[in-house]
């Protein structure tokens, strides 16, 4: 859009309220009759409910924030010595190092790795990858496994 293509509406002056009955917004000037809202000078506080308990005080306090982000479980390089061959989420679950094969797993350096392993995990720190390679193994990043939904007919769908 260019400056000369702008369509402007003419500035409309504010309606002069409270200038007599025939002016359109005369007499009470849209404020109703009597009461706190009709008076000048002060406004009710936000949440004020006319002397009764405001709604935010009537409701119970709710517990705080709940994160729906999947938790990342950590596995240490020293724990991999009890495994052999290819290390993936299924083998880590069988060794009871993670809760189930569908969680995101990150490999972190803690302890020495002495075995030659092929590690296939979603995440690993750079130092953990170098520790695997120093032991003669290899690291391959893999996507996190997704649970397959089973339909009512017993067929797996992704």
KAFEN-V81355 format. One line per field, one symbol per residue. psi: psi as a letter, one per 30 degrees, with the letter a starting at -180 (. if undefined). A space follows every 50 residues. Layout:
BEGIN
psi = ???
END
This chain:
BEGIN
psi = kleffkjkkkkklkkjlhhleffehacfhggakaleffllellklkfkhg flkleffeklkllakjkgkkkkkkklefffffllbkjaeeeeeeghflel fglkkkkkkjlkkfljljkjlelkleeeeeeeeffgalkjkllkkkkkkk lffgkkk.
END
